[in-house]
Amino acid sequence: MNNVKRVEILERLRENNPKPETELNWNSPFELLIAVLLSAQATDVSVNKATDKLYPVANTPQAIFDLGVDGLKEYIKTIGLFNSKAENTIKTCRMLLDLHNGEVPEDRAALEALPGVGRKTANVVLNTAFGWPTIAVDTHIYRVSNRTKLAMGKTVDDVEAKLLKVIPKEFKLDVHHWLILHGRYTCVARKPRCGSCIIEDLCEFKEKTDV
């Protein structure tokens, strides 16, 4: 795909959604960090249902740490992999208290050192909470980038590197939100909804549908 076409795609996505936001509910960098940590292999809807009950009770590292693993599980037991997520969340809260004065660090290495936090989670926090032009590649972005030919790669890291290389600076802050939402609602996994896609004529996917 050439850069002229890429820019046209991004301009259309921006025009359709000028100020995209994550669908996770959050009001502080810490709430966002925990929500993203809980969202691995789970839907944002399921995470929001849990955190909507958890955060009014405990929404700081100290408060969640004081719940303990078993206490936290009661709030997140409807989320997939809740046992390991509860343990990682409590360990993360302990590290935030011990190493970062209870604050979420605006630092990639420090974020990735937290239990259960990988590169994708760190990218989401840096982008959404702190305004970094990072691109968190999840399954939706990986699929959309490869399917449309916007930025092709064999792994999520390959796609991230390609996106960072080819996406103009003016779009980098918001592009991961646009692509996630596009993959979640239009360019879905089993049968993309090409008939209702705003970039259908620019997309280089060969097996388009009429849906």
C-alpha positions as CSV (number, residue, x, y, z in Angstrom):
1,M,0.0,0.0,0.0
2,N,1.3,3.4,-0.9
3,N,1.4,6.4,1.6
4,V,-1.2,8.4,-0.3
5,K,-3.7,5.7,0.2
6,R,-2.7,5.2,3.9
7,V,-3.2,8.9,4.6
8,E,-6.6,8.9,2.9
9,I,-7.6,5.9,5.1
10,L,-6.5,7.7,8.2
11,E,-8.2,10.9,7.2
12,R,-11.5,9.1,6.8
13,L,-11.2,7.3,10.1
14,R,-10.4,10.6,11.8
15,E,-13.3,12.4,10.1
16,N,-15.6,9.6,11.3
17,N,-14.3,9.7,14.9
18,P,-12.3,12.9,15.6
19,K,-11.6,12.1,19.3
20,P,-11.5,8.3,19.7
21,E,-11.4,6.9,23.2
22,T,-10.9,3.5,24.8
23,E,-14.1,1.7,25.7
24,L,-12.6,0.8,29.1
25,N,-14.0,2.9,31.9
26,W,-11.3,4.8,33.8
27,N,-10.7,8.1,35.7
28,S,-7.0,7.9,36.6
29,P,-3.9,6.3,35.1
30,F,-4.1,3.7,37.9
31,E,-7.7,2.8,37.0
32,L,-6.7,2.5,33.3
33,L,-3.6,0.3,34.1
34,I,-5.7,-2.1,36.1
35,A,-8.5,-2.2,33.6
36,V,-6.1,-3.0,30.8
37,L,-4.3,-5.6,32.9
38,L,-7.7,-7.3,33.5
39,S,-8.7,-7.0,29.8
40,A,-6.3,-9.6,28.5
41,Q,-8.3,-12.3,26.7
42,A,-11.5,-10.7,28.0
43,T,-14.0,-8.1,26.6
44,D,-14.0,-4.5,27.6
45,V,-17.7,-4.9,28.5
46,S,-16.9,-7.7,31.0
47,V,-14.0,-5.6,32.5
48,N,-16.2,-2.6,32.9
49,K,-18.9,-4.6,34.7
50,A,-16.3,-5.7,37.2
51,T,-14.5,-2.4,37.7
52,D,-17.8,-0.5,37.9
53,K,-18.3,-2.4,41.2
54,L,-14.6,-2.5,42.2
55,Y,-13.5,1.1,41.7
56,P,-16.1,2.8,44.0
57,V,-14.8,0.5,46.8
58,A,-11.1,0.5,45.9
59,N,-9.4,2.5,43.1
60,T,-5.9,3.1,44.5
61,P,-2.9,0.8,44.8
62,Q,-3.2,0.8,48.6
63,A,-7.0,0.2,48.6
64,I,-6.8,-2.7,46.2
65,F,-3.7,-4.1,47.9
66,D,-5.7,-4.0,51.2
67,L,-8.4,-6.2,49.6
68,G,-5.9,-9.0,49.2
69,V,-6.0,-11.6,46.4
70,D,-9.2,-13.3,47.7
71,G,-11.0,-10.0,48.3
72,L,-10.1,-8.8,44.8
73,K,-11.3,-12.1,43.3
74,E,-14.8,-11.4,44.5
75,Y,-15.0,-8.4,42.2
76,I,-13.3,-9.8,39.2
77,K,-14.4,-13.5,39.2
78,T,-16.6,-12.9,36.2
79,I,-13.5,-12.1,34.1
80,G,-11.5,-14.8,32.3
81,L,-8.3,-15.8,34.0
82,F,-9.4,-14.0,37.1
83,N,-7.2,-16.1,39.5
84,S,-3.9,-15.1,37.9
85,K,-5.1,-11.6,37.2
86,A,-5.9,-11.1,40.9
87,E,-2.5,-12.3,41.9
88,N,-0.8,-10.0,39.3
89,T,-2.9,-7.0,40.3
90,I,-2.0,-7.3,44.0
91,K,1.7,-7.7,43.1
92,T,1.5,-4.7,40.8
93,C,-0.1,-2.6,43.6
94,R,2.7,-3.7,46.0
95,M,5.3,-2.6,43.5
96,L,3.6,0.7,42.8
97,L,3.5,1.4,46.5
98,D,7.1,0.3,47.2
99,L,8.8,1.7,44.1
100,H,6.7,4.5,42.7
101,N,5.0,6.2,45.7
102,G,1.7,4.7,44.7
103,E,1.8,6.4,41.3
104,V,1.7,4.9,37.8
105,P,5.2,5.6,36.3
106,E,5.3,7.3,32.9
107,D,8.1,5.1,31.8
108,R,8.0,2.0,29.6
109,A,10.6,-0.1,31.4
110,A,9.0,0.6,34.8
111,L,5.6,-0.3,33.4
112,E,6.7,-3.5,31.7
113,A,8.4,-4.6,35.0
114,L,5.0,-4.8,36.7
115,P,3.5,-8.3,37.0
116,G,1.0,-9.0,34.2
117,V,2.0,-5.9,32.2
118,G,3.6,-6.5,28.8
119,R,4.4,-4.2,25.9
120,K,0.8,-3.9,24.7
121,T,-0.5,-2.9,28.1
122,A,2.4,-0.4,28.6
123,N,1.6,1.1,25.2
124,V,-2.1,1.6,26.0
125,V,-1.2,3.3,29.3
126,L,1.4,5.5,27.8
127,N,-0.9,6.5,24.9
128,T,-4.2,6.9,26.6
129,A,-3.2,8.1,30.0
130,F,-0.1,10.1,29.2
131,G,-0.5,11.1,25.5
132,W,2.4,9.2,24.0
133,P,2.2,8.4,20.3
134,T,2.5,4.7,20.9
135,I,0.6,2.0,19.1
136,A,-0.7,-0.9,21.1
137,V,-1.2,-3.8,18.7
138,D,-3.9,-6.3,19.8
139,T,-5.6,-9.0,17.7
140,H,-8.0,-6.4,16.1
141,I,-5.2,-4.1,15.0
142,Y,-3.1,-7.1,13.8
143,R,-6.0,-8.3,11.7
144,V,-7.0,-4.9,10.3
145,S,-3.4,-3.9,9.5
146,N,-2.7,-7.2,7.6
147,R,-6.1,-7.5,6.0
148,T,-6.3,-4.0,4.6
149,K,-2.5,-4.1,3.8
150,L,-2.1,-0.9,5.8
151,A,0.9,-2.3,7.6
152,M,1.7,-6.0,7.2
153,G,3.7,-8.2,9.5
154,K,3.9,-11.8,10.7
155,T,3.8,-10.9,14.4
156,V,2.2,-8.2,16.5
157,D,5.7,-6.7,17.1
158,D,6.3,-6.6,13.3
159,V,3.0,-4.8,12.8
160,E,3.7,-2.3,15.6
161,A,7.1,-1.5,14.1
162,K,5.6,-1.1,10.6
163,L,2.8,1.1,11.8
164,L,5.2,3.3,13.7
165,K,7.2,3.6,10.5
166,V,4.5,4.4,8.0
167,I,1.9,6.3,10.1
168,P,2.4,10.1,9.8
169,K,3.0,11.9,13.1
170,E,-0.4,13.7,13.1
171,F,-2.3,10.4,13.3
172,K,-0.1,8.4,15.7
173,L,-1.8,9.5,18.9
174,D,-5.2,8.2,17.8
175,V,-4.5,5.5,15.2
176,H,-4.6,2.5,17.6
177,H,-8.1,3.5,18.9
178,W,-9.4,3.9,15.3
179,L,-8.0,0.5,14.2
180,I,-9.3,-1.3,17.3
181,L,-12.8,0.1,16.9
182,H,-12.7,-0.6,13.2
183,G,-11.7,-4.2,13.9
184,R,-14.2,-4.6,16.7
185,Y,-17.3,-3.4,14.8
186,T,-16.6,-3.4,11.0
187,C,-13.5,-5.4,10.0
188,V,-14.6,-8.3,12.2
189,A,-12.7,-11.6,12.2
190,R,-15.0,-14.1,10.6
191,K,-16.8,-12.0,8.0
192,P,-15.8,-8.4,7.6
193,R,-18.6,-6.0,7.0
194,C,-17.2,-4.5,3.8
195,G,-20.5,-3.2,2.5
196,S,-20.7,-0.8,5.4
197,C,-17.0,0.1,5.6
198,I,-15.9,3.7,5.1
199,I,-12.6,2.7,3.7
200,E,-13.8,-0.2,1.6
201,D,-12.6,1.3,-1.7
202,L,-9.1,2.0,-0.3
203,C,-8.7,-1.4,1.4
204,E,-6.6,-4.0,-0.5
205,F,-8.4,-7.1,0.9
206,K,-9.3,-9.3,-2.0
207,E,-12.1,-11.3,-0.6
208,K,-14.6,-8.5,0.2
209,T,-18.1,-9.1,1.2
210,D,-21.4,-7.4,0.5
211,V,-22.4,-7.2,4.1
